[in-house]
């Protein structure tokens, strides 16, 4: 099958997109991709084709690449946007550069726009091998998907079924010139070591190794889809009957999870946590077992990147970093007819007739008491226990004071004096 036919087949679902942006580095892959798309657009009705070049400024040789990319785009009649980014060094310079690059891409994608990148079959094989050596699971071994969401558009890799050798043949046949990144020859980078030393050695014994590894990645992608579907079924049961939904926090019932095998428990939790934190490594799953198996009256925590899981009774809750920070001190509320913004803790509104006096929002420090209709003065701690309020939420629960007297607890109408109700919109995730 010709390159044109492959591109048309892969990109068929997005022929109605607003625009196709090519991530144009000036290297072989993106040069072939851009040229092939422009030639294809001469014969087929395609969305407008544009190019975007991200200049990282990390090496002297790269300073000449924007001019090269501009010349190529001028010859092809393609509008080019050159974006200069600042790479913030971290543990991995490669990752930092990639993050900066994709932030620039995402910022320019409009609704239904497509970003097309030039990763090919050899890149896919290299990615799978790299992740395999790092001990990745099924999701990691699925390597790079053909398409995924990016900002308000989609990122698509239409060349994943095309080898680098085929791209080189196309470039030579069409007289294309491209730039070579000097960093691709530096063996201290793990990917370069795999690309230049390991994969060529494997190809001597198994000539089809890149195709085989790419096919394995496709099998892993299918397996991951099945695991995701299984996780969704398991989570549907655990997410039912949520109490205290006004806390605006994700939570799961423990009982349905306990009925699953340990492997299905981990699969469900990986899926549930994927949008909230980094996947726990194998050694870190002991935190889940402690959380799951703790006594009902315990308050265990499982610390993860960006937040933690806490247990309250027979339910586990995801608390992002913002929920783990302490809230501020008292906040005066001079006009209860106006919604009150609480620093780091959402907002409040008062429904009904407000108490007469100086109103102030405070938080628990211990020892609070309040008058409850028909019950007299009661200790707030006992009242919150009776209401079943999770322990982690009690320190954030706004308390309404009128002239130094506790008169209402947010979102608990049974704990409100007079004819008013305190409605709290808790901070979300």
N, C-alpha and C positions, 0 to 999 in steps of 0.2 A: 504493500500500500504506500502511495506517495506521501510526502510530508504534507502537501496541501490537503489530501483526503483525511489524514489523521487529525489535522487541526480542525477541519470542518466537523468531523465526528465528535471530537472532545468538546468543542465550543458551541455545538448546536443548541444546548439549553439556554445559552446567553446571547443568542443572535439579536434579541430585542433589548439589550442593555443600552443605557444612555451613552456610555463611552467605554472603549477598551484602552486602558493605560498599560504600556509595556514598561516594566522595570528594566531600564536600559543602562547597563554598566559599561557597555562598549566591548565586553568580552565576546567570545565565540557564541555562547548559547543565546544571549539576548540579541546579538546582531543577526543571527539566523532567524530567530523568532520574529523580530521586527520586519526584516526583509520579506519573509514568507507571508506575513499578514498583509503587508502593503501590496504585494503582488496578487494575493488572493482577493483583496478588496477591489482590484481593477476588474475582476470578473464576477464577483459575488456582492450582494448587498450586505454590508457589514456595518456595525456601529462606527462612529468616528474613532480613528486610531490616533492616540497620543503617546508620547514617551516622557518618562521622568528619570532623571539621572541624579543620584544622591552622591554628593562629594563629602567624604568623611574627613579629608585632610590629615590622614594618618601616615602618608608616605609621600616623598617628593615626586615619585613617578606619577602619582595620581593627579597631580596638578595639571597635567597635559590632557587628561581624559575628557573633561567637559568640552574642550575645543574639538576633540576628535568626534565625540558624540554629536555635537552641533553640526559638524560637517556631514556626517552620515545622515542625520535627519533632514538637513537642507536638501541633500541629493534625493532623498525619498519623498520629500514634501510632507514631512510629519512635524507637527508642532512639538517642541521639546521644552520641558521645564527642568531647570537645574536647581537643585536644592542643596544648600550647604548646611551641614549639621555639625554639632559639637558632640564628640563621643566622650562620655564620662568613664574613665578607666575603672575597672573593677577586677574581680577575681579572674575573669576571662575577657580579654580585649575583643575577641571574636564575637562573643555574646553581646557585649556593650555596643559594638558597631552594628550588629544585626538589629538590636532593639532600637537604636537611633534611626536606622534605615526604615524599619517598618512603621515607626511613629510618623516619619515624614510621608510615607505612602498613605497611611490611614488618614492623615490630615487633609489629603487632597482628593480622596475618593468621595464622590457625590452619591446620592441615592441611586442604587442599582448600577453603579459603575463597576467595572471589572479591572482588577490588577492582574496582569499576566506576567509570570516569571519563567525563567528559562531552565529550571532544573530538569535534568534528563535522566535516563535510565541508569547510567553509571553513578550519578549522584544519589539515586535512590538506593542502589546496592551499597554504596559507601555509607550512607546514613544508617541502613539496617545493621551493617557490620559494626559500625561505631557504637550503636546503642546496645547491640548484643554483648560487646565486650565490657560495657558498663553495667550489665546485668538488668537491662530493661525488661519490663513485662510485655504482655500482648499489645497494649496500646502503643508503647514505645517501638516495638518491632513492626508495627504497621507502617512505620516510617512516615513519609510525607503524603498526605492525602492529595488527591487531584484538585479538590476544591474545599475551601473553608470560608467562613464569614470573616470579613475584615472591615471594621468600622461599619459604615452603612452600606457597604458593597460586598464584593466577593473577591477572594484571591484564588486564582486558577493556575495550575501548572500543566499546560497542554502538551509538554514534551516528555512526560515521564515514561512513555513507551518508546522513546527514540534514543538510540545510543549516541555517545559522543562521536564515534566514528562516522555515523550517518550525518551528523551536523557538520563535521569537517568536510565530508564529501560535498555537501550542499554548498558550503562556503566557497570551496575551491571552484566548483562548477559555475558559480555566479560571481566570481572575482571579488569576494568580500574581504575586507580588511578588518582586523579586530585588535584590541589591546590585550596584553598578557599581564596579569597581576604578579609582580615579583614575589609577593608573599606566598603565592601558591607553590613556590619551590623550597620554602623553608621547612625542613623536616621536624623542627621542634613542635609544630602544630600537628596534633593527632590525626586530623583529617588528611593532611598532606602526606603523613607517613603511610596511612592506609592507601591513599590514592596512588602514590608513587612507588611504594615498595611492596605492600602486602597484596593488593589486588592484582598487579602484574604477575606476581609469583603464583597466585592462585589460578590465573588465566593460563599459565603454562601447562598446568595439569588439567584444569577444567575450563576450556575456552568459553563456555557459555555461563561462567560464574555470575556475571552481572545480570543476565536474564533470569537465572535461577533465583538469585537473591531478591530481585525485584518481584518475581512471582511469589516468593515466600512472603514478602511485605504485603502483597495483595491478599494472600490467604489470612495473614494476621489481621488485616483490616476487616475481612469478613467475620473472623472470630470475635473481634472487638465489637462489631455491630451486634452480634448475638448476645454477648455479655452485657452490652448496654440495654438491650431489650429485656433481658432477664432482670437486670437491676431495676428498671422502671417498674416491672411487675411487682417485685419485692417491696419497693419503696412506696408503691401506691397504697399498700395495706398499712405500712408503718406511718404514713403521713395523714391518715384519716383521724377524725375526731380530735382536732387540735384544740386544747384549752388555752386560754389567755392569748388568743391571736392578736390582741392589741399590743402585745410586746413587739410585734413586727420582726420576729426572729424565726429562722428555720428550726424545726425540731422534728424528732422522730420518736415514736413509741418503741420501747424496748422489747415488749413481749413478742411482737411479730418477728423481730430480728433474731431473738433467741431461738426461735423455731427453725431457723435456717442453719445449714452447715457452716462451719467457720469460713470456708472458702466463699460461700454465697454472702455471708455477712461482710467480708472484706470487699467483695465485688460491689455490693450495694452501697457501701460507705464510700468507696473510691468514686463511684459515679456521683453520689450526692455531694461529696466534698470538692469535686473537680472544679466547680465554678467559684470556690471559696478559698482554696488553699492549695499548696503544692502536695502532690501525692506522697503519703508517708512511705518511707522505705521499709523493708521487711523487718528490720530490727526495732522499728518504732511502733509496730502494731501491738506491742505489749501494753501500750497506753489504752488501747481500745478494750483489751481484756480486763484491765483494772476497772475501767469505767463501767463495763457491762456487768461485772461480777461483784461490784461493791454492794454493801448492805443498803437496804432501801432508805435508811435514814442518813446515809453518808452523802457527802457532796464532792465526789472525785472530779478531777479535771484532767483533760488530755490536751496538752499544749501543742499547737501546730503553727505553721507559718501564717502570720496575719490574724491570729485569733486562737480560740480554743473551744473544745467541746466540754460542756458541763452537764452534769446529771442532776435532775431534780425528781425525786421519786422514781417513777417508771418511765421517764422521758429524758431524752438527751437534747441539748440545745446548742446551736452554733452561735458563739459570741465573737463578733469581729473586734479588732483592736480598740475601736472607739468605745465599745461597751466595757472594756476592761479598765479604761482610764477613770479616775475619780471625777466626780461632778463638782461643780463650784459650790460656793457657800449660799447663804440666803439671797433670794431675789425679790425685791419689792414689786408689788403689783398695784400701782396707783389707780389704774383704770381697768377694772375687770371686764368691761365691755369690749376690750381690745385683746386679741389673742396675744399671749405672752410667749416670747421666744426664750427658751432656757439654754444657757451656754453649754453646748455639748450634750444636750439631753432633750432634743425635740422641742415640742411646743405644747401650750396649754390653752384651753378655753373654759369659760365658766358658763354653765347653762342654768337658767332659773334666776331667782332673786339672790344677789350677792349679800353676804353678811355685812353689817354696818360696822366699820372700823378700819384699822390699818391692816391691809392684807399683805401677806408675805409667803413665799414658797420656800420651804426648807426640806432637808433630807434627814433620814434617820441617823441618830447618833447613839440611840439606846435610852431606855427608860421613859419613852413617850407614853402618855395616857390620853384618852379622849372619852367624852360622854357619848354613849350610844343609846339611841331611843329605846326605852323599855328595858334597858339592861344596866343603866348607870355608868359609872366610870370603869373603863376597861383598859388593860395593858395593850398597847399597840402590837407588841410582838405576838401575844396570844391571838389577837384578832387576825393578823396576817397568817398565822398558822392555820386558823380555822378556815380562812379563805383559800388556803393551799397555794399562796403566792410563792413561786420559786425563790430560793434563797438568794440567787445571784441578782434578782430584780429588785430586792427590797431596798438596797442602798440607793437606787435610782428612782424609786417611786416618789413622785412629788407629793408633798404634804402641804395643805393649805392652813395657814395660821391666821387668825383674826385677833388682833390685840393680844398676842402671846398665847392664844389658846388654839389647840389643834381642832379644826372644825370639819375637815374633809380629807380623804385619801383618794388620790387619782384613780379613776376607772373602777372604783369600788363603791357603787351607790349606797350600799348598805352601811358604809362608813362615812356618812355625811350628815352633818347637823343642818337643820333648817330645810329650806326648799331649793337648795342648789346642788349641782353635780359637777364634779371636776373631771374634765375630759382631757386625757393626755395622749398626744400623738408621739409615740416613742421613736427615737432615732432608728432608722433602718439599717440594713446591711449595705 
